[in-house]
Amino acid sequence: MRNEKGLFRNVDRGLLIIYLLMVSMGVANIYSSAFNPEHPFVLDQSMEYGKQALWFGISIFLGGIILLLEGTFIRKFAYEFYGAMLVLLIAVLVVGVEKNGAKAWFGVGSFGIQPSEFAKIGVALALSKFLSTPQIRLDDTGSRLYTALFIGAPALLILLQPDVGTIIVFVSFVLMLYREGMSGNLLLYGLLAIVLAVLSLKLKETTMELPLFGQEVNGTIGLIIVLSVMAILVFFLIRQMVNKRNRRLAITLLFIVFIGSVGVVYGVKWAFYNVFQEHQRTRIDLTLGNIEDPDGKDYNSNRAKAAIGSGGFFGKGFMGSTLANSSQKHVPMQSTDFIYCTLSEEWGFLGSVTIILLFMLLLFRLTIIAERQRSTFTRIFTYCVSSIIFFHFLINVGMAIGLAPVIGIPLPFFSYGGSSLMAFSMLIFLVLKLDSERLDVLR
């Protein structure tokens, strides 16, 4: 039953204030980075800042609708929303508009809608409903397979667009799974896979000399040989140190890990040449130090770091950027992927740290909200939202300061983009609504 004392009763005001503050700051910084003196009005729909202000208004409207819903409605139709997102991801491959080599948008006049942004909401809702079912346990193989399917199906459709950056964000759900009881061993296997993926990309075009044989082999083959030797050594250790009752299980696990490791090495190398586009491959090679940059192929990252550094400690003030603005165009995509550069140049080191602290405060608030829930569904969903925002923040800032390849991931609430802003806003308002009913919901 809906409470009659007001729409915002029991709504976490701290989270709502942080959200409104961040989005307002985002619109202000887009205004600064994309300012055109011939179109000074902030609501001018021919300019990025005018469109972003409109998307902000639409996001608030959608948030109001979410707050009017019953929590039971959200939980009941979680699978249906997930299914609708899958349909949209399929449809965009057929009738979508291609931009920057990816068929990922529906064209609506001068605007574009990117369904992959909303797919994150669908996955978060579906996982929350599935994992909150009493008989579901993450130590059960069947439950793990269904969980992987919920995440993998939209990720595969997004891969076909292709939108590699969004796919990487789907890894963020692992953080929620770990909190909900997934074995720490699986997390270690995930870290092993990441290490092998980086090594595979680092060694893909190198050669190494085999000890004792004096023969050179391709770096990938060399990595497989090293893995094989390590597997053999572990096998003999198991034979000597593990009792007979557990020996077969240990050997089977070793075999699965070895085959999986070989699969990761070759799979990453195949994806590098067959899935990633040329500019993405170049950015990855530059980040890993595989190639030099005499021709300025890493221009985006170099210009981004230059803009950040030019802000000094206190910055140049609002609309005072001389590098990360639309007139100079020194930093490409200064209002989208590299909006952090505008923030850093205008507000300096002090402003950059303030933004980081603001995101930390947001994540801390979400963690508090998640841990106080009596509803498993709400706790899982809140951790999904926190994980998604954390990954976006980590990778976007990493791109700006040169610690991550430029893969086109927006900074939540700050980067220009209607689909991104609406999707993140819906995630926040869904948390606000579900949390507002925490005292009434047991599951």
C-alpha beads as a LAMMPS data file, in Angstrom:
LAMMPS data file: protein, C-alpha beads

443 atoms
442 bonds

1 atom types
1 bond types

-500.0 500.0 xlo xhi
-500.0 500.0 ylo yhi
-500.0 500.0 zlo zhi

Masses

1 110.0

Atoms # bond

1 1 1 0.000 0.000 0.000
2 1 1 1.368 3.413 -0.916
3 1 1 2.080 5.683 2.019
4 1 1 -0.191 8.722 2.012
5 1 1 2.259 11.082 3.756
6 1 1 4.122 12.122 0.661
7 1 1 6.074 10.957 -2.317
8 1 1 9.441 11.465 -0.603
9 1 1 8.667 9.875 2.750
10 1 1 11.495 7.509 3.781
11 1 1 13.487 8.452 0.658
12 1 1 17.187 8.655 1.508
13 1 1 17.801 12.380 1.272
14 1 1 21.564 11.992 1.441
15 1 1 21.674 9.894 -1.728
16 1 1 19.166 12.186 -3.462
17 1 1 21.212 15.302 -2.630
18 1 1 24.442 13.702 -3.870
19 1 1 22.712 12.722 -7.119
20 1 1 21.248 16.201 -7.720
21 1 1 24.580 17.849 -6.895
22 1 1 26.550 15.632 -9.282
23 1 1 24.145 16.033 -12.196
24 1 1 23.960 19.804 -11.700
25 1 1 27.749 19.972 -11.688
26 1 1 27.752 17.809 -14.821
27 1 1 25.443 20.163 -16.721
28 1 1 27.533 23.155 -15.598
29 1 1 30.760 21.552 -16.795
30 1 1 29.239 20.549 -20.133
31 1 1 28.112 24.164 -20.508
32 1 1 31.683 25.272 -19.858
33 1 1 33.361 22.695 -22.110
34 1 1 30.969 23.106 -25.058
35 1 1 30.134 26.805 -24.689
36 1 1 29.365 28.742 -27.840
37 1 1 29.062 32.545 -27.418
38 1 1 26.507 32.624 -30.242
39 1 1 24.275 30.278 -28.204
40 1 1 24.719 31.372 -24.563
41 1 1 21.320 30.180 -23.297
42 1 1 21.818 27.043 -21.197
43 1 1 18.597 25.477 -22.538
44 1 1 19.441 26.031 -26.210
45 1 1 18.555 22.683 -27.807
46 1 1 21.045 23.149 -30.619
47 1 1 23.885 22.827 -28.107
48 1 1 25.082 19.898 -26.013
49 1 1 24.404 21.705 -22.743
50 1 1 20.829 22.448 -23.789
51 1 1 20.199 18.810 -24.636
52 1 1 21.838 17.657 -21.401
53 1 1 19.624 20.027 -19.397
54 1 1 16.619 18.515 -21.197
55 1 1 17.820 14.989 -20.406
56 1 1 18.222 16.061 -16.783
57 1 1 14.601 17.176 -16.725
58 1 1 13.454 13.931 -18.348
59 1 1 15.533 11.960 -15.825
60 1 1 13.823 13.746 -12.936
61 1 1 10.459 13.008 -14.539
62 1 1 11.336 9.319 -14.876
63 1 1 12.575 9.348 -11.292
64 1 1 9.239 10.726 -10.135
65 1 1 7.418 7.937 -11.959
66 1 1 9.673 5.349 -10.303
67 1 1 8.931 6.824 -6.878
68 1 1 5.202 6.484 -7.615
69 1 1 5.580 2.771 -8.323
70 1 1 5.189 0.065 -5.714
71 1 1 8.307 -1.892 -4.843
72 1 1 6.361 -5.087 -5.465
73 1 1 5.759 -3.937 -9.051
74 1 1 9.490 -3.462 -9.606
75 1 1 10.308 -6.902 -8.223
76 1 1 7.438 -8.602 -10.040
77 1 1 8.346 -7.310 -13.508
78 1 1 12.140 -7.514 -13.220
79 1 1 12.377 -10.386 -15.721
80 1 1 10.016 -8.637 -18.124
81 1 1 12.176 -5.501 -18.105
82 1 1 15.225 -7.668 -18.730
83 1 1 13.462 -9.354 -21.657
84 1 1 12.458 -5.991 -23.114
85 1 1 16.105 -4.875 -22.992
86 1 1 17.165 -8.007 -24.886
87 1 1 14.566 -7.237 -27.560
88 1 1 15.912 -3.683 -27.901
89 1 1 19.488 -4.958 -28.156
90 1 1 18.436 -7.280 -30.969
91 1 1 16.413 -4.556 -32.693
92 1 1 19.274 -2.058 -32.656
93 1 1 21.409 -4.528 -34.606
94 1 1 18.749 -4.532 -37.332
95 1 1 17.441 -0.964 -37.518
96 1 1 19.972 0.947 -35.414
97 1 1 22.070 3.923 -36.534
98 1 1 25.810 3.378 -36.869
99 1 1 28.106 5.871 -35.120
100 1 1 31.857 5.570 -34.714
101 1 1 31.814 2.074 -36.166
102 1 1 29.183 0.731 -33.738
103 1 1 25.534 0.040 -34.553
104 1 1 24.357 0.866 -31.056
105 1 1 21.829 3.722 -31.338
106 1 1 18.207 4.260 -32.259
107 1 1 17.894 7.580 -34.092
108 1 1 15.100 9.823 -32.773
109 1 1 15.278 13.099 -34.670
110 1 1 18.464 14.857 -33.613
111 1 1 18.683 12.618 -30.546
112 1 1 19.895 9.062 -30.149
113 1 1 18.947 6.363 -27.661
114 1 1 21.556 3.734 -26.744
115 1 1 19.829 0.597 -25.419
116 1 1 23.053 -0.904 -24.068
117 1 1 23.010 1.754 -21.319
118 1 1 19.598 0.539 -20.157
119 1 1 20.663 -3.105 -20.455
120 1 1 22.668 -2.630 -17.258
121 1 1 19.396 -1.859 -15.448
122 1 1 17.800 -4.984 -16.892
123 1 1 20.683 -7.200 -15.806
124 1 1 20.733 -5.664 -12.306
125 1 1 16.984 -6.256 -11.876
126 1 1 17.076 -9.808 -13.251
127 1 1 20.058 -10.810 -11.122
128 1 1 18.442 -9.298 -8.043
129 1 1 15.229 -11.256 -8.560
130 1 1 16.998 -14.505 -9.421
131 1 1 19.550 -14.436 -6.597
132 1 1 16.957 -13.377 -4.010
133 1 1 14.911 -16.517 -4.713
134 1 1 15.201 -18.643 -1.522
135 1 1 16.385 -21.861 -3.187
136 1 1 19.111 -20.169 -5.257
137 1 1 22.670 -20.522 -3.961
138 1 1 25.830 -19.322 -5.670
139 1 1 27.686 -22.474 -4.649
140 1 1 25.334 -24.449 -6.886
141 1 1 26.555 -25.081 -10.449
142 1 1 23.118 -24.575 -11.986
143 1 1 22.664 -21.226 -10.243
144 1 1 26.058 -20.094 -11.480
145 1 1 25.194 -21.045 -15.040
146 1 1 21.925 -19.102 -14.937
147 1 1 23.743 -16.129 -13.405
148 1 1 26.335 -16.254 -16.179
149 1 1 23.517 -16.435 -18.740
150 1 1 21.789 -13.350 -17.322
151 1 1 25.029 -11.401 -17.706
152 1 1 26.355 -13.078 -20.860
153 1 1 23.281 -12.821 -23.124
154 1 1 23.149 -8.986 -23.301
155 1 1 26.962 -8.828 -23.282
156 1 1 27.044 -11.009 -26.411
157 1 1 24.468 -8.817 -28.169
158 1 1 26.452 -5.698 -27.267
159 1 1 29.595 -7.407 -28.566
160 1 1 27.896 -7.731 -31.958
161 1 1 27.388 -3.939 -32.191
162 1 1 30.361 -3.814 -31.228
163 1 1 30.620 -1.711 -28.048
164 1 1 33.638 -3.065 -26.194
165 1 1 33.583 -0.419 -23.465
166 1 1 30.069 -1.320 -22.304
167 1 1 30.908 -5.030 -22.322
168 1 1 33.779 -4.427 -19.917
169 1 1 31.394 -2.732 -17.480
170 1 1 29.416 -5.989 -17.254
171 1 1 32.413 -7.402 -15.380
172 1 1 31.385 -5.128 -12.510
173 1 1 28.627 -7.562 -11.509
174 1 1 31.353 -9.881 -10.207
175 1 1 31.796 -7.513 -7.240
176 1 1 28.154 -7.975 -6.280
177 1 1 28.386 -11.744 -6.724
178 1 1 31.377 -11.891 -4.419
179 1 1 29.445 -9.963 -1.740
180 1 1 26.531 -12.378 -2.113
181 1 1 28.610 -15.447 -1.399
182 1 1 30.439 -16.366 -4.573
183 1 1 33.545 -18.368 -3.762
184 1 1 36.718 -16.351 -3.356
185 1 1 38.412 -18.949 -5.553
186 1 1 36.336 -17.787 -8.504
187 1 1 37.487 -14.241 -7.861
188 1 1 41.085 -15.464 -7.890
189 1 1 40.420 -17.252 -11.194
190 1 1 39.054 -13.984 -12.529
191 1 1 42.200 -12.123 -11.485
192 1 1 44.271 -14.896 -13.095
193 1 1 42.285 -14.468 -16.310
194 1 1 42.952 -10.709 -16.285
195 1 1 46.679 -11.263 -15.785
196 1 1 46.759 -13.827 -18.605
197 1 1 44.777 -11.489 -20.866
198 1 1 47.277 -8.665 -20.314
199 1 1 50.234 -11.015 -20.844
200 1 1 48.622 -12.383 -24.002
201 1 1 48.234 -8.870 -25.430
202 1 1 51.713 -7.891 -24.292
203 1 1 53.406 -10.928 -25.871
204 1 1 51.227 -11.444 -28.951
205 1 1 53.768 -10.086 -31.443
206 1 1 56.973 -10.842 -29.556
207 1 1 59.317 -13.825 -29.641
208 1 1 61.140 -15.576 -26.836
209 1 1 63.965 -18.057 -26.718
210 1 1 63.301 -21.411 -25.084
211 1 1 65.878 -22.299 -22.417
212 1 1 67.916 -25.443 -23.127
213 1 1 66.640 -25.607 -26.720
214 1 1 67.940 -22.279 -28.032
215 1 1 64.902 -21.963 -30.305
216 1 1 62.773 -18.858 -30.672
217 1 1 58.987 -19.145 -30.567
218 1 1 56.090 -16.708 -30.786
219 1 1 55.321 -14.993 -27.480
220 1 1 51.884 -16.609 -27.272
221 1 1 53.348 -20.080 -27.778
222 1 1 55.995 -19.280 -25.187
223 1 1 53.293 -18.268 -22.692
224 1 1 51.463 -21.563 -23.299
225 1 1 54.707 -23.494 -22.747
226 1 1 55.263 -21.674 -19.453
227 1 1 51.696 -22.476 -18.366
228 1 1 52.223 -26.130 -19.337
229 1 1 55.428 -26.401 -17.294
230 1 1 53.707 -24.795 -14.304
231 1 1 50.762 -27.197 -14.651
232 1 1 53.107 -30.201 -14.721
233 1 1 54.916 -29.005 -11.612
234 1 1 51.623 -28.475 -9.770
235 1 1 50.491 -31.937 -10.899
236 1 1 53.519 -33.574 -9.262
237 1 1 53.005 -31.500 -6.129
238 1 1 49.415 -32.730 -5.949
239 1 1 50.610 -36.334 -6.337
240 1 1 53.020 -35.889 -3.445
241 1 1 51.134 -33.629 -1.041
242 1 1 47.391 -34.256 -1.488
243 1 1 45.811 -37.341 0.071
244 1 1 44.285 -39.926 -2.244
245 1 1 40.715 -39.086 -1.313
246 1 1 41.057 -35.499 -2.611
247 1 1 43.675 -36.105 -5.270
248 1 1 41.315 -36.775 -8.172
249 1 1 39.322 -33.617 -7.475
250 1 1 42.515 -31.520 -7.278
251 1 1 43.844 -32.935 -10.552
252 1 1 40.498 -32.349 -12.265
253 1 1 40.459 -28.745 -11.031
254 1 1 44.041 -28.276 -12.247
255 1 1 43.086 -29.594 -15.691
256 1 1 40.062 -27.247 -15.888
257 1 1 42.155 -24.229 -14.847
258 1 1 44.863 -25.092 -17.390
259 1 1 42.399 -25.518 -20.262
260 1 1 40.640 -22.308 -19.221
261 1 1 43.967 -20.444 -19.110
262 1 1 44.864 -21.599 -22.615
263 1 1 41.401 -20.553 -23.744
264 1 1 41.854 -17.077 -22.253
265 1 1 45.245 -16.614 -23.940
266 1 1 44.013 -17.567 -27.411
267 1 1 40.549 -16.055 -26.922
268 1 1 41.916 -12.632 -26.008
269 1 1 44.330 -12.700 -28.931
270 1 1 41.513 -13.681 -31.319
271 1 1 39.236 -10.947 -29.939
272 1 1 42.020 -8.375 -30.290
273 1 1 42.264 -8.925 -34.056
274 1 1 38.641 -9.832 -34.835
275 1 1 36.462 -7.836 -32.419
276 1 1 38.364 -4.658 -31.563
277 1 1 38.542 -1.925 -34.185
278 1 1 41.860 -0.590 -35.402
279 1 1 41.811 2.550 -33.239
280 1 1 40.950 0.437 -30.193
281 1 1 43.821 -1.957 -30.913
282 1 1 46.160 1.011 -31.215
283 1 1 45.042 2.425 -27.876
284 1 1 45.529 -0.929 -26.139
285 1 1 49.010 -1.332 -27.637
286 1 1 49.931 2.194 -26.572
287 1 1 48.693 1.582 -23.024
288 1 1 50.672 -1.664 -22.775
289 1 1 53.764 -0.053 -24.303
290 1 1 53.772 -2.395 -27.301
291 1 1 54.279 0.485 -29.728
292 1 1 55.923 3.885 -29.603
293 1 1 54.014 7.066 -30.325
294 1 1 56.104 9.125 -32.766
295 1 1 53.048 9.983 -34.886
296 1 1 50.856 11.042 -31.978
297 1 1 48.544 8.025 -32.090
298 1 1 47.984 8.452 -28.375
299 1 1 46.906 12.047 -28.976
300 1 1 43.709 11.782 -26.928
301 1 1 45.439 10.546 -23.800
302 1 1 48.370 12.940 -24.156
303 1 1 46.119 15.969 -24.600
304 1 1 43.937 14.840 -21.713
305 1 1 46.911 14.629 -19.357
306 1 1 48.168 18.005 -20.580
307 1 1 44.799 19.620 -19.783
308 1 1 44.673 18.031 -16.335
309 1 1 48.207 19.180 -15.566
310 1 1 47.574 22.716 -16.772
311 1 1 44.938 23.235 -14.090
312 1 1 47.562 23.394 -11.353
313 1 1 46.367 23.248 -7.760
314 1 1 43.423 25.677 -7.812
315 1 1 42.531 25.584 -11.523
316 1 1 41.605 28.329 -13.961
317 1 1 38.044 28.891 -12.783
318 1 1 34.639 28.228 -14.318
319 1 1 34.758 28.591 -18.125
320 1 1 38.443 29.367 -17.814
321 1 1 39.762 26.247 -19.532
322 1 1 42.115 26.943 -22.430
323 1 1 42.653 23.330 -23.529
324 1 1 39.555 21.269 -22.677
325 1 1 36.952 23.397 -24.437
326 1 1 35.106 23.334 -27.748
327 1 1 36.798 26.412 -29.201
328 1 1 40.376 25.148 -28.864
329 1 1 39.519 21.472 -29.416
330 1 1 42.836 20.600 -27.827
331 1 1 41.196 17.682 -25.991
332 1 1 38.883 15.560 -28.153
333 1 1 35.501 14.573 -26.678
334 1 1 36.023 17.052 -23.837
335 1 1 32.331 16.974 -22.921
336 1 1 31.875 13.197 -23.106
337 1 1 34.681 10.696 -22.509
338 1 1 37.118 13.358 -21.277
339 1 1 34.823 15.582 -19.217
340 1 1 37.163 14.908 -16.270
341 1 1 39.770 17.002 -18.099
342 1 1 37.502 20.045 -18.107
343 1 1 36.797 19.518 -14.410
344 1 1 40.496 19.219 -13.627
345 1 1 41.618 22.171 -15.748
346 1 1 38.981 24.544 -14.401
347 1 1 39.114 23.487 -10.765
348 1 1 42.667 22.135 -10.548
349 1 1 43.974 19.405 -8.292
350 1 1 41.647 20.552 -5.540
351 1 1 38.610 20.163 -7.790
352 1 1 39.798 16.806 -9.141
353 1 1 40.161 15.421 -5.631
354 1 1 36.751 16.859 -4.718
355 1 1 35.119 14.942 -7.586
356 1 1 36.865 11.731 -6.517
357 1 1 35.732 12.260 -2.926
358 1 1 32.198 12.929 -4.149
359 1 1 32.131 9.597 -5.966
360 1 1 33.573 7.882 -2.891
361 1 1 30.813 9.474 -0.810
362 1 1 28.211 8.238 -3.297
363 1 1 29.590 4.678 -3.203
364 1 1 29.822 4.790 0.589
365 1 1 26.207 5.923 0.820
366 1 1 25.082 3.130 -1.492
367 1 1 26.960 0.603 0.646
368 1 1 25.221 1.856 3.792
369 1 1 21.856 1.601 2.044
370 1 1 22.612 -1.935 0.825
371 1 1 23.694 -3.209 4.232
372 1 1 20.646 -1.922 6.101
373 1 1 18.162 -3.819 3.941
374 1 1 15.928 -6.631 5.124
375 1 1 15.078 -7.310 1.477
376 1 1 17.624 -9.487 -0.321
377 1 1 16.376 -8.152 -3.659
378 1 1 17.062 -4.541 -2.660
379 1 1 20.469 -5.348 -1.185
380 1 1 21.594 -7.143 -4.344
381 1 1 20.231 -4.438 -6.622
382 1 1 21.926 -1.672 -4.630
383 1 1 25.260 -3.486 -4.825
384 1 1 24.747 -3.890 -8.585
385 1 1 24.251 -0.122 -8.901
386 1 1 27.297 0.579 -6.759
387 1 1 29.447 -1.815 -8.812
388 1 1 28.344 -0.316 -12.141
389 1 1 29.067 3.252 -11.001
390 1 1 32.424 2.216 -9.511
391 1 1 33.588 0.580 -12.761
392 1 1 32.500 3.567 -14.866
393 1 1 34.248 5.984 -12.533
394 1 1 37.427 3.906 -12.294
395 1 1 37.822 3.368 -16.039
396 1 1 36.820 6.892 -17.119
397 1 1 39.255 8.597 -14.750
398 1 1 41.858 5.979 -15.699
399 1 1 41.414 6.941 -19.362
400 1 1 41.868 10.625 -18.559
401 1 1 45.114 10.156 -16.624
402 1 1 46.555 7.528 -18.980
403 1 1 46.166 4.441 -16.778
404 1 1 43.517 2.777 -18.954
405 1 1 43.025 2.531 -22.724
406 1 1 40.516 4.935 -24.263
407 1 1 37.455 2.719 -24.746
408 1 1 34.627 5.255 -24.594
409 1 1 33.111 4.875 -21.119
410 1 1 31.266 7.952 -19.763
411 1 1 31.767 9.449 -16.312
412 1 1 28.439 8.892 -14.489
413 1 1 26.278 12.032 -14.133
414 1 1 28.972 14.259 -15.682
415 1 1 29.551 13.123 -19.279
416 1 1 27.274 14.402 -22.021
417 1 1 24.781 11.795 -23.188
418 1 1 21.061 11.324 -22.708
419 1 1 21.016 7.525 -22.554
420 1 1 23.805 7.441 -19.991
421 1 1 22.260 10.122 -17.787
422 1 1 18.779 8.583 -17.881
423 1 1 20.104 5.084 -17.180
424 1 1 22.194 6.162 -14.179
425 1 1 19.322 8.298 -12.913
426 1 1 16.913 5.371 -13.139
427 1 1 19.359 3.203 -11.208
428 1 1 19.583 5.782 -8.423
429 1 1 15.814 6.339 -8.244
430 1 1 15.152 2.602 -8.201
431 1 1 17.473 2.343 -5.193
432 1 1 15.688 5.278 -3.549
433 1 1 12.277 3.692 -4.090
434 1 1 13.219 0.189 -2.964
435 1 1 15.080 1.528 0.063
436 1 1 12.112 3.694 1.080
437 1 1 10.140 0.469 1.665
438 1 1 12.907 -1.278 3.617
439 1 1 10.851 -1.481 6.818
440 1 1 7.903 -3.102 5.046
441 1 1 9.646 -5.690 2.823
442 1 1 11.104 -8.942 4.121
443 1 1 12.336 -10.472 0.884

Bonds

1 1 1 2
2 1 2 3
3 1 3 4
4 1 4 5
5 1 5 6
6 1 6 7
7 1 7 8
8 1 8 9
9 1 9 10
10 1 10 11
11 1 11 12
12 1 12 13
13 1 13 14
14 1 14 15
15 1 15 16
16 1 16 17
17 1 17 18
18 1 18 19
19 1 19 20
20 1 20 21
21 1 21 22
22 1 22 23
23 1 23 24
24 1 24 25
25 1 25 26
26 1 26 27
27 1 27 28
28 1 28 29
29 1 29 30
30 1 30 31
31 1 31 32
32 1 32 33
33 1 33 34
34 1 34 35
35 1 35 36
36 1 36 37
37 1 37 38
38 1 38 39
39 1 39 40
40 1 40 41
41 1 41 42
42 1 42 43
43 1 43 44
44 1 44 45
45 1 45 46
46 1 46 47
47 1 47 48
48 1 48 49
49 1 49 50
50 1 50 51
51 1 51 52
52 1 52 53
53 1 53 54
54 1 54 55
55 1 55 56
56 1 56 57
57 1 57 58
58 1 58 59
59 1 59 60
60 1 60 61
61 1 61 62
62 1 62 63
63 1 63 64
64 1 64 65
65 1 65 66
66 1 66 67
67 1 67 68
68 1 68 69
69 1 69 70
70 1 70 71
71 1 71 72
72 1 72 73
73 1 73 74
74 1 74 75
75 1 75 76
76 1 76 77
77 1 77 78
78 1 78 79
79 1 79 80
80 1 80 81
81 1 81 82
82 1 82 83
83 1 83 84
84 1 84 85
85 1 85 86
86 1 86 87
87 1 87 88
88 1 88 89
89 1 89 90
90 1 90 91
91 1 91 92
92 1 92 93
93 1 93 94
94 1 94 95
95 1 95 96
96 1 96 97
97 1 97 98
98 1 98 99
99 1 99 100
100 1 100 101
101 1 101 102
102 1 102 103
103 1 103 104
104 1 104 105
105 1 105 106
106 1 106 107
107 1 107 108
108 1 108 109
109 1 109 110
110 1 110 111
111 1 111 112
112 1 112 113
113 1 113 114
114 1 114 115
115 1 115 116
116 1 116 117
117 1 117 118
118 1 118 119
119 1 119 120
120 1 120 121
121 1 121 122
122 1 122 123
123 1 123 124
124 1 124 125
125 1 125 126
126 1 126 127
127 1 127 128
128 1 128 129
129 1 129 130
130 1 130 131
131 1 131 132
132 1 132 133
133 1 133 134
134 1 134 135
135 1 135 136
136 1 136 137
137 1 137 138
138 1 138 139
139 1 139 140
140 1 140 141
141 1 141 142
142 1 142 143
143 1 143 144
144 1 144 145
145 1 145 146
146 1 146 147
147 1 147 148
148 1 148 149
149 1 149 150
150 1 150 151
151 1 151 152
152 1 152 153
153 1 153 154
154 1 154 155
155 1 155 156
156 1 156 157
157 1 157 158
158 1 158 159
159 1 159 160
160 1 160 161
161 1 161 162
162 1 162 163
163 1 163 164
164 1 164 165
165 1 165 166
166 1 166 167
167 1 167 168
168 1 168 169
169 1 169 170
170 1 170 171
171 1 171 172
172 1 172 173
173 1 173 174
174 1 174 175
175 1 175 176
176 1 176 177
177 1 177 178
178 1 178 179
179 1 179 180
180 1 180 181
181 1 181 182
182 1 182 183
183 1 183 184
184 1 184 185
185 1 185 186
186 1 186 187
187 1 187 188
188 1 188 189
189 1 189 190
190 1 190 191
191 1 191 192
192 1 192 193
193 1 193 194
194 1 194 195
195 1 195 196
196 1 196 197
197 1 197 198
198 1 198 199
199 1 199 200
200 1 200 201
201 1 201 202
202 1 202 203
203 1 203 204
204 1 204 205
205 1 205 206
206 1 206 207
207 1 207 208
208 1 208 209
209 1 209 210
210 1 210 211
211 1 211 212
212 1 212 213
213 1 213 214
214 1 214 215
215 1 215 216
216 1 216 217
217 1 217 218
218 1 218 219
219 1 219 220
220 1 220 221
221 1 221 222
222 1 222 223
223 1 223 224
224 1 224 225
225 1 225 226
226 1 226 227
227 1 227 228
228 1 228 229
229 1 229 230
230 1 230 231
231 1 231 232
232 1 232 233
233 1 233 234
234 1 234 235
235 1 235 236
236 1 236 237
237 1 237 238
238 1 238 239
239 1 239 240
240 1 240 241
241 1 241 242
242 1 242 243
243 1 243 244
244 1 244 245
245 1 245 246
246 1 246 247
247 1 247 248
248 1 248 249
249 1 249 250
250 1 250 251
251 1 251 252
252 1 252 253
253 1 253 254
254 1 254 255
255 1 255 256
256 1 256 257
257 1 257 258
258 1 258 259
259 1 259 260
260 1 260 261
261 1 261 262
262 1 262 263
263 1 263 264
264 1 264 265
265 1 265 266
266 1 266 267
267 1 267 268
268 1 268 269
269 1 269 270
270 1 270 271
271 1 271 272
272 1 272 273
273 1 273 274
274 1 274 275
275 1 275 276
276 1 276 277
277 1 277 278
278 1 278 279
279 1 279 280
280 1 280 281
281 1 281 282
282 1 282 283
283 1 283 284
284 1 284 285
285 1 285 286
286 1 286 287
287 1 287 288
288 1 288 289
289 1 289 290
290 1 290 291
291 1 291 292
292 1 292 293
293 1 293 294
294 1 294 295
295 1 295 296
296 1 296 297
297 1 297 298
298 1 298 299
299 1 299 300
300 1 300 301
301 1 301 302
302 1 302 303
303 1 303 304
304 1 304 305
305 1 305 306
306 1 306 307
307 1 307 308
308 1 308 309
309 1 309 310
310 1 310 311
311 1 311 312
312 1 312 313
313 1 313 314
314 1 314 315
315 1 315 316
316 1 316 317
317 1 317 318
318 1 318 319
319 1 319 320
320 1 320 321
321 1 321 322
322 1 322 323
323 1 323 324
324 1 324 325
325 1 325 326
326 1 326 327
327 1 327 328
328 1 328 329
329 1 329 330
330 1 330 331
331 1 331 332
332 1 332 333
333 1 333 334
334 1 334 335
335 1 335 336
336 1 336 337
337 1 337 338
338 1 338 339
339 1 339 340
340 1 340 341
341 1 341 342
342 1 342 343
343 1 343 344
344 1 344 345
345 1 345 346
346 1 346 347
347 1 347 348
348 1 348 349
349 1 349 350
350 1 350 351
351 1 351 352
352 1 352 353
353 1 353 354
354 1 354 355
355 1 355 356
356 1 356 357
357 1 357 358
358 1 358 359
359 1 359 360
360 1 360 361
361 1 361 362
362 1 362 363
363 1 363 364
364 1 364 365
365 1 365 366
366 1 366 367
367 1 367 368
368 1 368 369
369 1 369 370
370 1 370 371
371 1 371 372
372 1 372 373
373 1 373 374
374 1 374 375
375 1 375 376
376 1 376 377
377 1 377 378
378 1 378 379
379 1 379 380
380 1 380 381
381 1 381 382
382 1 382 383
383 1 383 384
384 1 384 385
385 1 385 386
386 1 386 387
387 1 387 388
388 1 388 389
389 1 389 390
390 1 390 391
391 1 391 392
392 1 392 393
393 1 393 394
394 1 394 395
395 1 395 396
396 1 396 397
397 1 397 398
398 1 398 399
399 1 399 400
400 1 400 401
401 1 401 402
402 1 402 403
403 1 403 404
404 1 404 405
405 1 405 406
406 1 406 407
407 1 407 408
408 1 408 409
409 1 409 410
410 1 410 411
411 1 411 412
412 1 412 413
413 1 413 414
414 1 414 415
415 1 415 416
416 1 416 417
417 1 417 418
418 1 418 419
419 1 419 420
420 1 420 421
421 1 421 422
422 1 422 423
423 1 423 424
424 1 424 425
425 1 425 426
426 1 426 427
427 1 427 428
428 1 428 429
429 1 429 430
430 1 430 431
431 1 431 432
432 1 432 433
433 1 433 434
434 1 434 435
435 1 435 436
436 1 436 437
437 1 437 438
438 1 438 439
439 1 439 440
440 1 440 441
441 1 441 442
442 1 442 443
